Amino acid sequence: MLQKLKSPNWPLHLMLLPGVILVLIYSYGPMLGIVIAFQKFMPARGGLFDSPWIGLDNFRYVLDMPDSMRILKNTVIIAVFKIIVGFVVPIIVSLLLNEVRKEFFKRGIQTLIYLPHFLSWIILGGILIDVLSPSSGIVNQFLSLFGFEPIYFLGDNSWFRPVLVITDVWKEFGFNTIVYLAALTGINPALYEAAIVDGAGRWKQTLHITLPGMMPIIVLTMTLAMGNVLNAGFDQVFNLYSPQVYESGDIIDTFVYRIGLVDAQYGVATAVGLFKSIVSFTFISVSYYLAYRFANYRIF
């Protein structure tokens, strides 16, 4: 033990201590509240420790609700499309930017596509409501030039999901593109020089050098994305949806908000949140195993 304390690395471990303390307080400490999912939680009558224990009744109540399957379906559909499109678009954009030889133009494009990442959905929600307005929105005004009828993008169940996916990808693909471009810098330029000598064109260089060089970060982002299979984006949906599109846009997170904070059914809301966490943990665990099994990817 004394020998370990004399190790030259102990200051580095000491630097981790504040972060570890914060994780314990804000990530592990609140996990005590999981017991609320198995209680008839009443804050005014003793709170966490004195509320009556009801077992799995909260889970049964949720499953018996007529809208539960629709909400789960909406969440999975929206989240899966966000994962797929949000995974493919940054890879394509990063490959295209990698072919740009004018450095100032390349950096300018990176900055422009990266900016929306820093804007909250409160700001973007207000902008999108104005831009997609059926009466005065610029999109419908443009469509009217070609004789199209106004489309109520945020009030039509057939349009709401595509709007969610497209706007989410537009907001976030710039950040993921930067990640992939950073991975491209680690590829040995000698590989491209050898490929040119062997007569390989741009397409073959991309297929046999660039994409394999990006594969570790692609596997990592794909693995992490699997944990979001039930995370359709509360901030975005909450700022854009309305009762008119509950049929296609109501997700687990907005349901938890309404039933937990609005209706004060804390036990039911916690049960739904616990179910979501268990499913997400299962998916990300399976994805890590598959990444290790088929891509030889290791966490450390």
HUTAFEN-V946229 format. One record per pair of residues at least 4 apart in sequence whose ideal C-beta (glycine too) atoms are under 7 Angstrom apart, sorted by the first residue. I is the first residue (numbers start at 0). J is the second residue. D is the distance in Angstrom with one decimal. If there is no record, write none. Layout:
BEGIN
[[I & J & D] [I & J & D]]
END
This chain:
BEGIN
[[0 & 4 & 6.8] [1 & 5 & 6.6] [4 & 9 & 6.2] [8 & 12 & 6.3] [9 & 13 & 6.2] [10 & 14 & 6.6] [15 & 19 & 5.7] [16 & 20 & 6.3] [17 & 21 & 6.4] [18 & 22 & 6.4] [19 & 23 & 6.4] [20 & 24 & 6.3] [21 & 25 & 5.8] [22 & 26 & 4.8] [22 & 27 & 6.7] [23 & 27 & 5.0] [23 & 28 & 6.5] [24 & 28 & 5.1] [32 & 269 & 6.7] [33 & 273 & 5.9] [34 & 38 & 6.2] [34 & 47 & 6.8] [35 & 40 & 4.6] [35 & 47 & 6.8] [35 & 265 & 5.8] [35 & 266 & 5.6] [35 & 269 & 4.2] [36 & 57 & 5.8] [36 & 266 & 6.3] [36 & 269 & 4.2] [36 & 270 & 4.1] [36 & 273 & 4.7] [37 & 52 & 6.2] [37 & 53 & 6.7] [37 & 54 & 6.0] [38 & 50 & 4.2] [38 & 51 & 6.5] [38 & 52 & 5.8] [38 & 53 & 6.3] [38 & 266 & 5.5] [39 & 50 & 5.9] [39 & 51 & 4.9] [39 & 53 & 5.1] [39 & 266 & 5.8] [40 & 50 & 4.8] [40 & 265 & 4.4] [40 & 266 & 4.5] [41 & 50 & 5.3] [42 & 46 & 5.3] [44 & 49 & 6.5] [44 & 50 & 6.8] [45 & 49 & 2.4] [45 & 50 & 6.1] [46 & 50 & 6.7] [53 & 57 & 6.8] [55 & 59 & 5.9] [56 & 60 & 6.2] [57 & 61 & 6.7] [57 & 266 & 4.7] [57 & 267 & 5.0] [57 & 270 & 3.8] [58 & 62 & 6.4] [58 & 270 & 5.1] [59 & 63 & 6.1] [60 & 64 & 7.0] [60 & 267 & 5.9] [61 & 67 & 5.6] [61 & 267 & 6.1] [61 & 270 & 5.9] [61 & 271 & 5.7] [62 & 67 & 6.0] [66 & 70 & 5.6] [67 & 71 & 6.4] [68 & 72 & 6.2] [69 & 73 & 6.4] [70 & 74 & 6.4] [70 & 249 & 5.5] [70 & 250 & 6.4] [70 & 251 & 6.0] [70 & 254 & 5.1] [71 & 75 & 6.4] [71 & 251 & 6.9] [72 & 76 & 6.2] [73 & 77 & 6.1] [73 & 247 & 6.3] [73 & 248 & 6.4] [73 & 249 & 5.8] [73 & 250 & 5.4] [74 & 78 & 5.9] [74 & 229 & 5.6] [74 & 231 & 4.9] [74 & 250 & 4.3] [74 & 251 & 4.8] [75 & 79 & 5.9] [75 & 228 & 6.8] [76 & 80 & 6.5] [76 & 160 & 6.7] [77 & 81 & 6.3] [77 & 160 & 5.9] [77 & 163 & 5.7] [77 & 164 & 6.9] [77 & 231 & 4.1] [77 & 250 & 6.4] [78 & 82 & 6.3] [78 & 227 & 6.1] [78 & 228 & 5.5] [78 & 229 & 6.2] [78 & 230 & 5.9] [78 & 231 & 4.5] [79 & 83 & 6.3] [79 & 228 & 6.7] [80 & 84 & 5.9] [80 & 164 & 4.7] [81 & 85 & 5.3] [81 & 164 & 5.6] [81 & 167 & 5.3] [81 & 231 & 7.0] [81 & 232 & 7.0] [82 & 86 & 5.9] [82 & 224 & 4.8] [82 & 227 & 6.3] [83 & 87 & 6.5] [84 & 88 & 6.0] [84 & 164 & 5.8] [84 & 168 & 5.1] [85 & 167 & 6.8] [85 & 168 & 5.0] [85 & 171 & 6.1] [85 & 172 & 6.4] [86 & 220 & 6.9] [86 & 221 & 6.3] [86 & 224 & 6.2] [87 & 91 & 6.4] [88 & 92 & 6.2] [88 & 168 & 5.6] [88 & 172 & 4.7] [89 & 93 & 5.9] [89 & 172 & 4.8] [89 & 175 & 3.6] [89 & 176 & 4.5] [89 & 179 & 5.7] [90 & 94 & 6.4] [90 & 179 & 6.1] [90 & 217 & 6.9] [91 & 95 & 6.4] [92 & 96 & 6.2] [92 & 172 & 6.4] [92 & 176 & 4.8] [93 & 97 & 6.2] [93 & 176 & 4.9] [93 & 179 & 3.7] [93 & 180 & 5.1] [93 & 183 & 6.8] [94 & 205 & 6.1] [94 & 209 & 6.5] [96 & 105 & 5.8] [96 & 108 & 6.3] [96 & 109 & 6.9] [96 & 180 & 6.4] [97 & 180 & 6.9] [97 & 183 & 5.4] [97 & 209 & 6.8] [98 & 201 & 6.9] [99 & 104 & 6.1] [99 & 105 & 4.3] [101 & 105 & 6.4] [102 & 106 & 6.3] [103 & 107 & 6.3] [104 & 108 & 6.5] [105 & 109 & 6.5] [106 & 110 & 6.4] [107 & 111 & 6.5] [108 & 112 & 6.3] [109 & 113 & 5.9] [109 & 177 & 6.5] [110 & 114 & 6.6] [112 & 172 & 6.8] [112 & 173 & 3.6] [112 & 176 & 6.3] [113 & 173 & 3.9] [113 & 174 & 6.4] [113 & 177 & 6.2] [115 & 169 & 6.4] [115 & 170 & 4.5] [115 & 173 & 6.5] [116 & 170 & 6.4] [116 & 171 & 6.1] [116 & 173 & 5.6] [116 & 174 & 4.4] [118 & 122 & 4.9] [118 & 123 & 5.3] [120 & 124 & 5.3] [120 & 234 & 4.0] [120 & 235 & 4.9] [120 & 238 & 4.9] [121 & 238 & 6.0] [122 & 126 & 6.6] [123 & 127 & 6.0] [123 & 170 & 6.6] [124 & 128 & 6.3] [124 & 238 & 3.2] [124 & 239 & 5.5] [125 & 129 & 6.7] [126 & 130 & 6.0] [127 & 131 & 5.6] [127 & 166 & 6.2] [127 & 239 & 6.5] [128 & 132 & 6.6] [128 & 153 & 6.6] [129 & 136 & 6.4] [130 & 136 & 5.3] [130 & 137 & 5.5] [130 & 138 & 5.9] [131 & 136 & 5.0] [131 & 138 & 5.6] [131 & 152 & 4.2] [131 & 153 & 5.8] [132 & 136 & 3.5] [132 & 139 & 7.0] [133 & 139 & 5.6] [133 & 149 & 4.2] [133 & 150 & 6.6] [133 & 151 & 4.6] [134 & 149 & 6.9] [136 & 140 & 6.7] [137 & 141 & 6.3] [138 & 142 & 6.5] [139 & 143 & 6.3] [139 & 149 & 4.5] [139 & 150 & 6.3] [142 & 147 & 4.0] [142 & 150 & 7.0] [143 & 147 & 6.4] [150 & 155 & 6.8] [150 & 158 & 6.3] [151 & 155 & 4.8] [152 & 158 & 4.9] [152 & 162 & 5.1] [153 & 159 & 6.4] [153 & 162 & 6.6] [153 & 239 & 5.7] [154 & 241 & 6.5] [154 & 243 & 4.6] [154 & 244 & 6.4] [155 & 159 & 6.5] [156 & 244 & 5.5] [156 & 246 & 5.0] [156 & 247 & 4.0] [158 & 162 & 5.9] [159 & 163 & 6.5] [159 & 244 & 4.3] [159 & 247 & 5.1] [159 & 248 & 4.8] [160 & 164 & 6.5] [160 & 247 & 5.5] [160 & 248 & 6.8] [161 & 165 & 5.9] [162 & 166 & 5.9] [163 & 167 & 6.1] [163 & 235 & 6.3] [163 & 236 & 6.6] [163 & 248 & 6.9] [164 & 168 & 6.3] [165 & 169 & 6.2] [166 & 170 & 6.4] [167 & 171 & 6.2] [167 & 232 & 6.0] [167 & 235 & 5.9] [168 & 172 & 5.3] [171 & 175 & 6.4] [172 & 176 & 5.9] [173 & 177 & 6.8] [174 & 178 & 6.9] [175 & 179 & 6.6] [175 & 220 & 6.9] [176 & 180 & 6.2] [177 & 181 & 6.4] [178 & 182 & 6.8] [178 & 216 & 6.4] [179 & 183 & 6.7] [179 & 213 & 6.0] [179 & 216 & 6.5] [182 & 213 & 5.0] [182 & 216 & 4.2] [183 & 209 & 6.8] [183 & 212 & 6.9] [183 & 213 & 6.6] [185 & 212 & 7.0] [186 & 190 & 6.5] [186 & 208 & 6.6] [186 & 209 & 6.8] [186 & 212 & 3.9] [188 & 192 & 6.4] [189 & 193 & 6.2] [190 & 194 & 6.4] [190 & 208 & 5.0] [191 & 195 & 6.4] [191 & 204 & 5.8] [191 & 208 & 6.2] [192 & 196 & 6.6] [193 & 197 & 6.4] [194 & 199 & 3.9] [194 & 203 & 7.0] [194 & 204 & 5.0] [194 & 208 & 6.0] [195 & 199 & 6.6] [199 & 203 & 4.0] [199 & 204 & 5.3] [200 & 204 & 6.9] [201 & 205 & 6.3] [202 & 206 & 6.2] [203 & 207 & 5.7] [204 & 208 & 5.2] [204 & 209 & 6.4] [205 & 209 & 4.5] [205 & 210 & 6.3] [206 & 210 & 6.1] [207 & 211 & 6.8] [208 & 212 & 6.1] [209 & 213 & 6.4] [210 & 214 & 6.8] [213 & 217 & 5.4] [214 & 218 & 6.1] [215 & 219 & 6.4] [215 & 296 & 6.9] [216 & 220 & 6.3] [217 & 221 & 6.2] [218 & 222 & 6.1] [218 & 290 & 5.2] [218 & 294 & 4.9] [218 & 296 & 4.8] [219 & 223 & 6.4] [220 & 224 & 6.1] [222 & 286 & 4.6] [222 & 287 & 5.8] [222 & 290 & 4.8] [225 & 282 & 4.7] [225 & 283 & 5.4] [225 & 286 & 3.7] [226 & 279 & 4.9] [226 & 282 & 6.0] [226 & 283 & 3.6] [228 & 279 & 6.7] [228 & 282 & 5.1] [229 & 251 & 6.1] [229 & 275 & 4.9] [229 & 278 & 5.4] [229 & 279 & 5.6] [230 & 279 & 7.0] [231 & 236 & 6.4] [231 & 250 & 4.4] [232 & 236 & 5.8] [233 & 237 & 5.5] [233 & 252 & 3.6] [233 & 253 & 6.5] [234 & 238 & 6.5] [235 & 239 & 6.2] [236 & 240 & 5.2] [236 & 248 & 6.0] [236 & 250 & 5.6] [236 & 253 & 5.6] [237 & 253 & 5.8] [237 & 256 & 6.9] [240 & 244 & 5.3] [240 & 248 & 4.4] [240 & 253 & 6.8] [244 & 248 & 4.2] [245 & 249 & 4.2] [249 & 253 & 5.7] [249 & 254 & 6.2] [250 & 254 & 6.9] [251 & 255 & 6.3] [251 & 271 & 6.2] [251 & 275 & 5.6] [252 & 256 & 6.5] [253 & 257 & 6.5] [254 & 258 & 6.0] [254 & 271 & 6.8] [255 & 259 & 5.2] [255 & 268 & 4.7] [255 & 271 & 5.2] [255 & 272 & 5.8] [256 & 260 & 5.6] [256 & 261 & 6.9] [257 & 261 & 4.8] [257 & 262 & 6.5] [258 & 262 & 5.1] [258 & 264 & 5.0] [258 & 267 & 5.6] [258 & 268 & 5.2] [259 & 264 & 6.4] [259 & 265 & 5.8] [259 & 268 & 2.9] [264 & 268 & 6.0] [265 & 269 & 6.1] [266 & 270 & 6.4] [267 & 271 & 6.7] [268 & 272 & 6.4] [269 & 273 & 6.1] [270 & 274 & 6.5] [271 & 275 & 6.5] [272 & 276 & 6.4] [273 & 277 & 6.4] [274 & 278 & 6.5] [275 & 279 & 6.2] [276 & 280 & 6.1] [277 & 281 & 6.4] [278 & 282 & 6.4] [279 & 283 & 6.3] [280 & 284 & 6.1] [281 & 285 & 6.3] [282 & 286 & 6.2] [283 & 287 & 6.4] [284 & 288 & 6.6] [285 & 289 & 6.3] [286 & 290 & 6.2] [287 & 291 & 6.4] [287 & 298 & 6.6] [288 & 292 & 5.9] [289 & 293 & 5.8] [290 & 294 & 5.1] [290 & 296 & 4.0] [291 & 295 & 6.8] [291 & 296 & 5.7] [291 & 297 & 6.3]]
END
